[in-house]
Amino acid sequence: MFAPEDRVRRSQTVVGEGLRDEYLVLDLGNGRYYGLDGVARFVWDRLDGTTTVEEIASAVVESFEVDLGRAREDVLELLGQLEERGLVETGEAR
């Protein structure tokens, strides 16, 4: 579970490739593919370990014209789902 002040990064066991309207993520640990599009792809692109969850939510507000409370809630929910699948982790970029 993440908090707004956390810095989140992509797991080192994942690789990805951008396609036309989607980003495919491969978890090398279990061989599963995940597709990200829309806001999920936007968030994924910012998971560099240096940007806080709150900063990502603010960027969502600017790009998708939603209020900050909703953006924060949605980003935290998405990050929770990604964490459950082992695709992200807390901490500075390595």
N, C-alpha and C positions, 0 to 999 in steps of 0.2 A: 504494500500500500504506500502510495506516495503522498507527499504534502506539497503545497505550492512553492515552498522554498527549495525543494529538492532539485538536484541536477540529475538528469536521466540520460543514459547512453544506451546505444544498441549493444546487445550482447556480442561478445567476440566470437560466438559460435554461429553467427548468422552472416549470410552474404545476400546481396540483392541486385536486382537489375530493373531499371526503369523501362517500361514499355510505353505505348502511346498514352493511355489514360490511366495506367495502373502501375504499381510498383510491386514486383514479386520478391518475396523474402524467402530464402531457404534456410531452415535450421539444420546445420550440418550435424548436430547431435542426434536428431531423430529422423532426418530425411524428409521432413514435412515442408510443404510450400504454403505460404500465406499470401493473399492478395490484398493490397492496400490501395484505396482510391480516395478521391476527394479530400476531406479534412484529415482522414487517417494518413494519407500520403504526405500532406502538408506538415503534420505533426512529426511523422517519421523523419522527414528531412532535417528537422531541428534537434534531433536526439543525439547531440554531439558530446554530451557530458559537461558542457560549459554553460548551457542555457537552462535557466530554471523553468519549472513547470509554469510558474506565474508569467514569465516572459513569453513562453509558448502560447499561453492562453491569450495574452495581450496581442500577439501577432495574429491569432485566429480572429480576434475582434476586428482588427484592422482589415483583414483580407476577406472575411465572410460576413461582416456586418451583423454580428450577434452581440448581445450584452456580455459583459465580462463574467458575471456570475454563471451564466449558462455555458460560456466557453470554458471556464475553469472546471465546472462539473463534468462536461463532456470530455475534456482532455484527461482529467483524472480517471474517468471511467475507462477510456481507451487504454491508458497506460496500465491500469489494473489488468485488463484483458491481455495485453502484451506481456506483462510480467507473469501472469499465470501460465503462459505458453513458453516462458523462458527466453523471450526475445529482447527484453530490456532489463537494465539493472541500474541501481542508484550509484552515483559516483562520478568523479571527474574522468574525463577522457584519458586514456592511457597512451 
